[in-house]
């Protein structure tokens, strides 16, 4: 009823209609609360929301209803060594347009709800004889440089066991893993991160759904050494998944880790980027190379990257190694010559089109616009140059590729740099090139298309009403702080003092702003975000500046 109707209804009629109205609404409310929709959970301050994690209560519950993803343990693994499952094929999929990639899509912009009520536990056990100790030469000297002794190798995997337990004490995995230290520059962080593959005792794939995330065998344990808030990558990925179909970004959960019984502090369990029905859900390639996943590799070490050659044309910097690519799917060890060549041809064609302002002949403009806005929101210093992933689905209606966001620890106010002095400021656009030849710039090439700037400005205004609103971002941060608090934070920074977090031993040009505590970091980080939103409101229409 509208106000006019209310004004003419007598108190008697109101009394008569009230039971009827309640009788109609209550069943609907009951149904809504029984679903795993985020609408059923309530946000911070809601008395029906999950209670904050109590650091003095190690048995605080993990609420499985907090994830919008089904904990499906019934999917059989595929026989393909690269892809644990066979993603939906167009011949059987009820949604060949692949919209199922974004189960978190929320067009009405309801506030995000907590995915986790308590910290998980990650207990890693490795044979000491398999670990690297002391100072070793050549490829293994990162162990000495990062002051980790003993440490897990980077250049090869070792077999260990890993037990993953949720906050309620329920075991999600307790079996073998094949593990190695991970990262490019981050392999030298004092607090290491790891790639691991879940295996049986016989070495077979052993996928499992973990902590409300999908069933897979390839995962990452991220130490978040450089991100003193632990939240930068989380908030970027969680926002991106909300923006619409084909906006895939890795999910993650927080936990406390031990290594051979010794505490290691807070880690993030993160999905590894790959093709799978619980990851990037694209149609299986038919031998033509029309479905693929590519990862940019600037390592310069092609020991295991026997996938693609350098791109032709000026795509990024042709002298720095930034234009070499790793073939993630089809797997580089199993891709046919035809698949390799066709994917290489696509990559070369896109590389040549970028400086001509024709990149959107190859990239989907809608998803690319959202990816750019994410980079600008975070002011990611490496966002347009490093850690880039493309994927393409042969059944995608427009036949174009999409970009996956990844690696945001050096963003949102850090680092300071002698070369890019404005980077920590909440003002200014993200770094767009690392040299004077602007033809090598990916983002400046995209910006040559006259459709990009107005599309960015319009989309920014839309998203400021939802995922990029202050209210929405505050809700994300408050949800993370339900578990990132108390003794767990104290213990982490006792092991890894916040004042000693640094990039200086890797590259002296990068510095971090000073913080005195985790609480100080969160306050400064949150304030930077607020200032960044205001600056983008006033300037996004001038992109790229």
VEXPA-871987 format. One record per residue (C-alpha): residue in one letter; x negated, y negated, z; residue number from 1. Coordinates in nm, 3 decimals. Example, Ala and Ser with C-alpha at 12.3 -4.5 7.8 and 13.67 -1.06 7.14 Angstrom:
# VEXPA-871987
   code        xx        yy        zz   pos
      A    -1.230     0.450     0.780     1
      S    -1.367     0.106     0.714     2
# end
This chain:
# VEXPA-871987
   code        xx        yy        zz   pos
      X     0.000     0.000     0.000     1
      X    -0.114    -0.356    -0.061     2
      X    -0.078    -0.644     0.185     3
      X     0.250    -0.761     0.031     4
      X     0.411    -0.425     0.087     5
      X     0.276    -0.412     0.440     6
      X     0.431    -0.748     0.518     7
      X     0.784    -0.632     0.440     8
      X     0.777    -0.290     0.599     9
      X     0.935    -0.282     0.940    10
      X     0.767    -0.135     1.244    11
      X     1.020     0.148     1.226    12
      X     0.917     0.239     0.874    13
      X     0.549     0.223     0.970    14
      X     0.619     0.464     1.255    15
      X     0.804     0.696     1.020    16
      X     0.533     0.696     0.753    17
      X     0.232     0.732     0.985    18
      X     0.268     1.107     1.057    19
      X     0.329     1.172     0.688    20
      X     0.021     0.973     0.589    21
      X    -0.197     1.147     0.845    22
      X    -0.062     1.483     0.740    23
      X    -0.166     1.405     0.384    24
      X    -0.511     1.269     0.463    25
      X    -0.632     1.515     0.726    26
      X    -0.651     1.815     0.493    27
      X    -0.842     1.604     0.242    28
      X    -1.084     1.489     0.509    29
      X    -1.132     1.847     0.623    30
      X    -1.218     1.958     0.271    31
      X    -1.463     1.668     0.231    32
      X    -1.639     1.754     0.554    33
      X    -1.667     2.120     0.458    34
      X    -1.864     2.043     0.141    35
      X    -2.238     1.985     0.127    36
      X    -2.179     1.645    -0.027    37
      X    -2.376     1.362     0.127    38
      X    -2.042     1.202     0.207    39
      X    -1.994     1.464     0.477    40
      X    -2.300     1.374     0.677    41
      X    -2.287     1.014     0.794    42
      X    -2.587     0.785     0.808    43
      X    -2.801     0.642     1.088    44
      X    -2.580     0.522     1.368    45
      X    -2.295     0.754     1.269    46
      X    -2.200     0.964     1.574    47
      X    -2.141     1.260     1.341    48
      X    -2.485     1.234     1.186    49
      X    -2.758     1.480     1.286    50
      X    -2.937     1.372     1.601    51
      X    -3.292     1.234     1.584    52
      X    -3.575     1.478     1.631    53
      X    -3.677     1.517     1.993    54
      X    -4.054     1.565     2.007    55
      X    -4.019     1.721     2.351    56
      X    -3.784     1.986     2.217    57
      X    -3.965     2.211     1.970    58
      X    -3.642     2.404     1.912    59
      X    -3.455     2.102     1.776    60
      X    -3.230     2.237     1.500    61
      X    -3.287     2.231     1.128    62
      X    -2.946     2.172     0.977    63
      X    -2.926     2.350     0.643    64
      X    -2.623     2.141     0.545    65
      X    -2.851     1.839     0.530    66
      X    -2.977     1.938     0.186    67
      X    -2.764     1.877    -0.118    68
      X    -2.935     2.179    -0.275    69
      X    -2.794     2.531    -0.224    70
      X    -3.027     2.770    -0.044    71
      X    -2.985     3.030    -0.312    72
      X    -3.192     3.340    -0.246    73
      X    -3.017     3.554    -0.504    74
      X    -3.186     3.439    -0.824    75
      X    -3.412     3.711    -0.965    76
      X    -3.764     3.616    -1.072    77
      X    -3.844     3.633    -1.440    78
      X    -4.119     3.845    -1.585    79
      X    -4.301     3.540    -1.720    80
      X    -4.611     3.470    -1.514    81
      X    -4.577     3.096    -1.573    82
      X    -4.210     3.040    -1.501    83
      X    -4.067     3.211    -1.198    84
      X    -3.717     3.192    -1.340    85
      X    -3.568     3.167    -1.684    86
      X    -3.402     2.824    -1.704    87
      X    -3.061     2.798    -1.861    88
      X    -3.077     2.877    -2.230    89
      X    -2.849     2.682    -2.460    90
      X    -2.679     3.005    -2.558    91
      X    -2.561     3.070    -2.202    92
      X    -2.572     2.736    -2.028    93
      X    -2.243     2.567    -1.952    94
      X    -2.429     2.238    -1.978    95
      X    -2.666     2.246    -2.275    96
      X    -2.717     1.871    -2.236    97
      X    -2.920     1.962    -1.926    98
      X    -2.737     1.727    -1.689    99
      X    -2.784     1.985    -1.414   100
      X    -3.139     1.854    -1.375   101
      X    -3.020     1.586    -1.136   102
      X    -2.799     1.744    -0.868   103
      X    -2.853     1.436    -0.651   104
      X    -2.695     1.202    -0.906   105
      X    -2.457     0.972    -0.722   106
      X    -2.291     0.715    -0.951   107
      X    -2.104     0.547    -0.665   108
      X    -2.426     0.484    -0.471   109
      X    -2.329     0.630    -0.134   110
      X    -2.600     0.580     0.125   111
      X    -2.859     0.859     0.144   112
      X    -2.819     1.111     0.423   113
      X    -3.088     1.297     0.619   114
      X    -3.228     1.608     0.455   115
      X    -3.414     1.722     0.765   116
      X    -3.337     1.719     1.137   117
      X    -3.671     1.839     1.270   118
      X    -4.028     1.895     1.156   119
      X    -4.105     2.230     0.999   120
      X    -4.422     2.430     1.075   121
      X    -4.684     2.542     0.824   122
      X    -4.926     2.797     0.972   123
      X    -5.213     2.882     0.734   124
      X    -5.455     3.167     0.803   125
      X    -5.765     3.224     0.587   126
      X    -6.059     3.458     0.625   127
      X    -6.351     3.241     0.748   128
      X    -6.581     3.427     0.509   129
      X    -6.383     3.285     0.215   130
      X    -6.421     2.924     0.330   131
      X    -6.700     2.686     0.240   132
      X    -6.921     2.580     0.527   133
      X    -7.201     2.328     0.551   134
      X    -7.339     2.132     0.257   135
      X    -7.312     2.301    -0.082   136
      X    -7.441     2.163    -0.415   137
      X    -7.265     2.050    -0.730   138
      X    -6.890     2.105    -0.760   139
      X    -6.848     2.196    -0.394   140
      X    -7.014     1.888    -0.242   141
      X    -6.669     1.734    -0.181   142
      X    -6.660     1.942     0.137   143
      X    -6.959     1.754     0.270   144
      X    -6.846     1.415     0.133   145
      X    -6.505     1.445     0.294   146
      X    -6.651     1.564     0.626   147
      X    -6.440     1.881     0.625   148
      X    -6.625     2.186     0.753   149
      X    -6.517     2.457     0.696   150
      X    -6.300     2.386     0.392   151
      X    -6.095     2.556     0.123   152
      X    -6.264     2.556    -0.222   153
      X    -6.146     2.330    -0.500   154
      X    -6.289     2.514    -0.802   155
      X    -6.130     2.852    -0.732   156
      X    -5.852     3.004    -0.525   157
      X    -5.879     3.220    -0.216   158
      X    -5.621     3.456    -0.065   159
      X    -5.470     3.354     0.269   160
      X    -5.141     3.397     0.454   161
      X    -4.888     3.123     0.520   162
      X    -4.595     3.118     0.760   163
      X    -4.330     2.850     0.705   164
      X    -4.079     2.794     0.984   165
      X    -3.798     2.541     1.003   166
      X    -3.718     2.326     1.305   167
      X    -3.476     2.588     1.437   168
      X    -3.747     2.855     1.445   169
      X    -3.615     3.041     1.140   170
      X    -3.888     3.183     0.918   171
      X    -3.860     3.092     0.549   172
      X    -4.182     3.258     0.437   173
      X    -4.449     3.473     0.599   174
      X    -4.671     3.637     0.341   175
      X    -4.974     3.597     0.117   176
      X    -5.066     3.285    -0.076   177
      X    -5.338     3.207    -0.326   178
      X    -5.463     2.861    -0.232   179
      X    -5.715     2.597    -0.330   180
      X    -5.792     2.239    -0.235   181
      X    -5.622     1.996    -0.472   182
      X    -5.654     1.647    -0.612   183
      X    -5.872     1.431    -0.834   184
      X    -6.007     1.159    -0.608   185
      X    -5.793     1.298    -0.327   186
      X    -5.997     1.618    -0.315   187
      X    -6.245     1.401    -0.124   188
      X    -5.996     1.276     0.134   189
      X    -6.098     1.361     0.489   190
      X    -5.758     1.521     0.542   191
      X    -5.727     1.773     0.258   192
      X    -5.428     1.874     0.047   193
      X    -5.368     2.214    -0.111   194
      X    -5.204     2.387    -0.407   195
      X    -5.071     2.731    -0.325   196
      X    -4.895     3.012    -0.504   197
      X    -4.679     3.256    -0.309   198
      X    -4.781     3.616    -0.372   199
      X    -4.725     3.973    -0.259   200
      X    -5.010     4.178    -0.118   201
      X    -5.057     4.313    -0.470   202
      X    -5.093     3.967    -0.621   203
      X    -4.750     3.948    -0.786   204
      X    -4.539     3.631    -0.785   205
      X    -4.336     3.606    -0.466   206
      X    -4.096     3.310    -0.503   207
      X    -3.873     3.193    -0.222   208
      X    -3.648     2.895    -0.146   209
      X    -3.817     2.682     0.118   210
      X    -3.649     2.444     0.364   211
      X    -3.351     2.368     0.144   212
      X    -3.550     2.337    -0.178   213
      X    -3.519     2.568    -0.476   214
      X    -3.667     2.914    -0.526   215
      X    -4.018     2.897    -0.671   216
      X    -4.368     3.024    -0.601   217
      X    -4.581     2.714    -0.678   218
      X    -4.601     2.446    -0.409   219
      X    -4.819     2.173    -0.263   220
      X    -4.917     2.098     0.096   221
      X    -4.988     1.725     0.092   222
      X    -5.187     1.578     0.381   223
      X    -5.084     1.218     0.297   224
      X    -5.426     1.091     0.409   225
      X    -5.406     0.761     0.222   226
      X    -5.040     0.695     0.299   227
      X    -5.031     0.605     0.666   228
      X    -4.649     0.590     0.656   229
      X    -4.618     0.941     0.500   230
      X    -4.314     0.804     0.315   231
      X    -4.425     0.634    -0.007   232
      X    -4.396     0.937    -0.234   233
      X    -4.076     1.050    -0.065   234
      X    -3.885     0.728    -0.114   235
      X    -3.989     0.695    -0.478   236
      X    -3.884     1.050    -0.567   237
      X    -3.562     1.036    -0.364   238
      X    -3.456     0.712    -0.534   239
      X    -3.541     0.830    -0.885   240
      X    -3.328     1.144    -0.858   241
      X    -3.029     0.923    -0.775   242
      X    -3.049     0.720    -1.093   243
      X    -2.884     0.965    -1.331   244
      X    -2.931     1.283    -1.537   245
      X    -3.280     1.380    -1.652   246
      X    -3.441     1.183    -1.369   247
      X    -3.630     1.474    -1.221   248
      X    -3.869     1.412    -0.931   249
      X    -4.022     1.655    -0.682   250
      X    -3.847     1.718    -0.350   251
      X    -4.041     1.750    -0.025   252
      X    -4.008     1.823     0.346   253
      X    -4.216     1.715     0.647   254
      X    -4.390     1.958     0.881   255
      X    -4.679     2.010     1.122   256
      X    -4.962     2.229     0.997   257
      X    -5.215     2.456     1.162   258
      X    -5.520     2.608     0.992   259
      X    -5.657     2.922     1.155   260
      X    -5.481     2.817     1.472   261
      X    -5.616     2.462     1.476   262
      X    -5.374     2.169     1.451   263
      X    -5.396     1.969     1.127   264
      X    -5.127     1.707     1.183   265
      X    -4.831     1.615     0.964   266
      X    -4.808     1.752     0.608   267
      X    -4.552     1.733     0.330   268
      X    -4.437     2.052     0.155   269
      X    -4.384     1.936    -0.206   270
      X    -4.249     2.094    -0.522   271
      X    -4.511     2.133    -0.792   272
      X    -4.416     1.988    -1.131   273
      X    -4.340     2.267    -1.377   274
      X    -4.066     2.416    -1.594   275
      X    -3.821     2.623    -1.392   276
      X    -3.448     2.632    -1.323   277
      X    -3.525     2.481    -0.980   278
      X    -3.775     2.228    -1.116   279
      X    -3.775     2.069    -1.463   280
      X    -3.486     2.267    -1.609   281
      X    -3.549     2.257    -1.982   282
      X    -3.458     2.512    -2.247   283
      X    -3.714     2.783    -2.317   284
      X    -3.925     2.696    -2.617   285
      X    -3.847     2.899    -2.929   286
      X    -4.202     2.896    -3.063   287
      X    -4.175     2.556    -3.228   288
      X    -4.322     2.349    -2.941   289
      X    -4.003     2.143    -2.916   290
      X    -3.971     2.216    -2.542   291
      X    -4.277     2.125    -2.337   292
      X    -4.421     1.972    -2.021   293
      X    -4.745     1.768    -2.047   294
      X    -4.970     1.635    -1.775   295
      X    -5.222     1.361    -1.834   296
      X    -5.568     1.468    -1.725   297
      X    -5.842     1.212    -1.675   298
      X    -6.069     1.447    -1.483   299
      X    -6.309     1.477    -1.774   300
      X    -6.368     1.839    -1.668   301
      X    -6.200     2.058    -1.925   302
      X    -6.306     2.383    -1.756   303
      X    -5.945     2.503    -1.726   304
      X    -5.763     2.261    -1.954   305
      X    -5.785     2.446    -2.283   306
      X    -5.460     2.298    -2.399   307
      X    -5.468     1.980    -2.601   308
      X    -5.732     1.761    -2.753   309
      X    -5.765     1.389    -2.698   310
      X    -5.487     1.187    -2.855   311
      X    -5.554     1.001    -3.176   312
      X    -5.500     0.628    -3.184   313
      X    -5.535     0.383    -2.899   314
      X    -5.336     0.549    -2.625   315
      X    -5.482     0.411    -2.302   316
      X    -5.859     0.390    -2.294   317
      X    -6.031     0.619    -2.547   318
      X    -6.368     0.588    -2.372   319
      X    -6.270     0.675    -2.015   320
      X    -6.123     1.021    -2.059   321
      X    -5.777     0.891    -1.973   322
      X    -5.622     1.029    -2.289   323
      X    -5.682     1.400    -2.242   324
      X    -5.381     1.616    -2.170   325
      X    -5.305     1.941    -1.997   326
      X    -5.040     2.170    -2.141   327
      X    -4.824     2.271    -1.842   328
      X    -4.550     2.442    -2.043   329
      X    -4.583     2.648    -2.255   330
      X    -4.869     2.765    -2.036   331
      X    -5.202     2.679    -2.193   332
      X    -5.315     3.045    -2.171   333
      X    -5.008     3.177    -2.353   334
      X    -4.909     2.903    -2.596   335
      X    -4.929     3.003    -2.961   336
      X    -5.134     2.815    -3.217   337
      X    -4.812     2.680    -3.370   338
      X    -4.687     2.555    -3.034   339
      X    -5.017     2.387    -2.955   340
      X    -5.038     2.219    -3.293   341
      X    -4.679     2.094    -3.294   342
      X    -4.709     1.952    -2.942   343
      X    -5.041     1.792    -3.038   344
      X    -4.876     1.638    -3.344   345
      X    -4.598     1.492    -3.127   346
      X    -4.849     1.350    -2.880   347
      X    -5.060     1.197    -3.158   348
      X    -4.753     1.048    -3.326   349
      X    -4.637     0.889    -3.001   350
      X    -4.988     0.759    -2.931   351
      X    -4.994     0.590    -3.270   352
      X    -4.642     0.452    -3.229   353
      X    -4.704     0.286    -2.891   354
      X    -4.925    -0.003    -3.014   355
      X    -4.672    -0.065    -3.292   356
      X    -4.387    -0.118    -3.047   357
      X    -4.219     0.205    -3.161   358
      X    -4.261     0.418    -2.850   359
      X    -3.886     0.464    -2.810   360
      X    -3.878     0.669    -3.126   361
      X    -4.036     0.933    -2.899   362
      X    -3.935     0.838    -2.542   363
      X    -3.582     0.810    -2.410   364
      X    -3.536     0.440    -2.337   365
      X    -3.284     0.480    -2.052   366
      X    -3.493     0.716    -1.841   367
      X    -3.810     0.524    -1.930   368
      X    -3.653     0.197    -1.812   369
      X    -3.576     0.359    -1.475   370
      X    -3.929     0.497    -1.453   371
      X    -4.076     0.150    -1.522   372
      X    -3.853    -0.010    -1.257   373
      X    -3.975     0.252    -1.010   374
      X    -4.337     0.168    -1.089   375
      X    -4.264    -0.204    -1.049   376
      X    -4.070    -0.155    -0.727   377
      X    -4.374     0.025    -0.585   378
      X    -4.631    -0.190    -0.766   379
      X    -4.826     0.129    -0.825   380
      X    -5.184     0.037    -0.910   381
      X    -5.233     0.350    -1.123   382
      X    -4.875     0.384    -1.240   383
      X    -4.921     0.315    -1.609   384
      X    -5.260     0.481    -1.643   385
      X    -5.290     0.794    -1.432   386
      X    -5.086     1.092    -1.311   387
      X    -4.837     1.084    -1.598   388
      X    -4.609     1.374    -1.690   389
      X    -4.391     1.399    -2.001   390
      X    -4.129     1.662    -2.067   391
      X    -3.910     1.730    -2.369   392
      X    -3.619     1.968    -2.415   393
      X    -3.544     2.102    -2.763   394
      X    -3.172     2.093    -2.674   395
      X    -3.175     1.733    -2.552   396
      X    -2.917     1.548    -2.761   397
      X    -3.144     1.260    -2.868   398
      X    -3.456     1.473    -2.914   399
      X    -3.673     1.243    -2.702   400
      X    -3.905     1.290    -2.407   401
      X    -3.879     1.177    -2.046   402
      X    -4.135     1.077    -1.783   403
      X    -4.169     1.222    -1.432   404
      X    -4.281     0.994    -1.144   405
      X    -4.582     1.119    -0.948   406
      X    -4.851     0.996    -0.708   407
      X    -4.755     0.680    -0.519   408
      X    -4.992     0.684    -0.222   409
      X    -5.182     0.387    -0.370   410
      X    -4.884     0.154    -0.397   411
      X    -4.650    -0.076    -0.200   412
      X    -4.912    -0.315    -0.065   413
      X    -5.224    -0.104    -0.102   414
      X    -5.500    -0.099    -0.202   415
      X    -5.675    -0.431    -0.204   416
      X    -5.933    -0.442    -0.480   417
      X    -6.221    -0.660    -0.586   418
      X    -6.115    -0.597    -0.947   419
      X    -5.739    -0.641    -0.905   420
      X    -5.720    -0.899    -0.629   421
      X    -5.343    -0.956    -0.654   422
      X    -5.254    -0.590    -0.608   423
      X    -5.161    -0.598    -0.235   424
      X    -4.931    -0.896    -0.286   425
      X    -4.557    -0.843    -0.316   426
      X    -4.572    -1.084    -0.610   427
      X    -4.681    -1.011    -0.966   428
      X    -4.625    -0.715    -1.196   429
      X    -4.818    -0.389    -1.164   430
      X    -5.163    -0.348    -1.317   431
      X    -5.108    -0.302    -1.688   432
      X    -5.453    -0.226    -1.825   433
      X    -5.799    -0.147    -1.691   434
      X    -5.990    -0.309    -1.975   435
      X    -5.972    -0.603    -2.212   436
      X    -5.834    -0.409    -2.510   437
      X    -5.458    -0.439    -2.468   438
      X    -5.398    -0.189    -2.747   439
      X    -5.512     0.070    -2.495   440
      X    -5.231    -0.020    -2.254   441
      X    -4.939     0.220    -2.237   442
      X    -4.700    -0.026    -2.073   443
      X    -4.791    -0.323    -2.292   444
      X    -4.730    -0.102    -2.593   445
      X    -4.384    -0.013    -2.461   446
      X    -4.316    -0.382    -2.398   447
      X    -4.369    -0.461    -2.768   448
      X    -4.024    -0.319    -2.830   449
      X    -3.791    -0.622    -2.794   450
      X    -3.521    -0.403    -2.642   451
      X    -3.724    -0.325    -2.330   452
      X    -3.725    -0.656    -2.139   453
      X    -3.347    -0.717    -2.149   454
      X    -3.283    -0.352    -2.066   455
      X    -3.507    -0.378    -1.759   456
      X    -3.335    -0.697    -1.639   457
      X    -2.985    -0.557    -1.682   458
      X    -3.066    -0.222    -1.522   459
      X    -3.241    -0.391    -1.227   460
      X    -2.926    -0.589    -1.151   461
      X    -2.720    -0.270    -1.157   462
      X    -2.956    -0.075    -0.933   463
      X    -2.986    -0.360    -0.682   464
      X    -2.625    -0.279    -0.592   465
      X    -2.728     0.073    -0.496   466
      X    -3.061     0.259    -0.483   467
      X    -3.272    -0.059    -0.487   468
      X    -3.059    -0.242    -0.230   469
      X    -3.212    -0.328     0.106   470
      X    -2.940    -0.127     0.281   471
      X    -3.010     0.182     0.070   472
      X    -3.387     0.163     0.120   473
      X    -3.350     0.106     0.494   474
      X    -3.131     0.416     0.513   475
      X    -3.401     0.623     0.343   476
      X    -3.670     0.499     0.580   477
      X    -3.450     0.548     0.887   478
      X    -3.375     0.904     0.776   479
      X    -3.744     0.986     0.743   480
      X    -3.807     0.837     1.087   481
      X    -3.564     1.086     1.239   482
      X    -3.849     1.338     1.215   483
      X    -4.160     1.118     1.182   484
      X    -4.173     1.011     1.544   485
      X    -4.282     1.095     1.896   486
      X    -4.555     1.339     1.984   487
      X    -4.600     1.462     1.628   488
      X    -4.712     1.115     1.517   489
      X    -4.937     1.079     1.821   490
      X    -5.097     1.416     1.755   491
      X    -5.156     1.341     1.385   492
      X    -5.335     1.015     1.447   493
      X    -5.535     1.167     1.730   494
      X    -5.675     1.409     1.473   495
      X    -5.698     1.154     1.191   496
      X    -5.732     0.806     1.350   497
      X    -5.529     0.552     1.158   498
      X    -5.815     0.301     1.179   499
      X    -6.042     0.545     0.991   500
      X    -5.816     0.604     0.690   501
      X    -6.019     0.472     0.398   502
      X    -6.088     0.497     0.025   503
      X    -6.435     0.348     0.061   504
      X    -6.626     0.677     0.043   505
      X    -6.458     0.741    -0.295   506
      X    -6.464     0.394    -0.447   507
      X    -6.586     0.089    -0.260   508
      X    -6.365    -0.147    -0.463   509
      X    -6.051    -0.026    -0.284   510
      X    -5.959    -0.140     0.068   511
      X    -5.647    -0.096     0.284   512
      X    -5.473    -0.361     0.489   513
      X    -5.535    -0.331     0.861   514
      X    -5.280    -0.165     1.089   515
      X    -5.303    -0.089     1.460   516
      X    -5.053     0.198     1.478   517
      X    -4.798     0.402     1.285   518
      X    -4.527     0.163     1.403   519
      X    -4.731    -0.131     1.276   520
      X    -4.773     0.040     0.938   521
      X    -4.401     0.108     0.903   522
      X    -4.311    -0.251     0.995   523
      X    -4.561    -0.402     0.749   524
      X    -4.465    -0.157     0.475   525
      X    -4.095    -0.227     0.519   526
      X    -4.152    -0.603     0.513   527
      X    -4.357    -0.571     0.194   528
      X    -4.067    -0.388     0.029   529
      X    -3.822    -0.662     0.123   530
      X    -4.051    -0.926    -0.027   531
      X    -4.103    -0.716    -0.339   532
      X    -3.730    -0.684    -0.400   533
      X    -3.689    -1.061    -0.380   534
      X    -3.977    -1.123    -0.618   535
      X    -3.842    -0.879    -0.873   536
      X    -3.496    -1.038    -0.848   537
      X    -3.649    -1.367    -0.959   538
      X    -3.897    -1.235    -1.216   539
      X    -3.797    -0.901    -1.371   540
      X    -3.648    -1.081    -1.673   541
      X    -4.001    -1.208    -1.759   542
      X    -4.152    -0.859    -1.782   543
      X    -4.435    -0.786    -1.862   544
      X    -4.534    -1.138    -1.757   545
# end
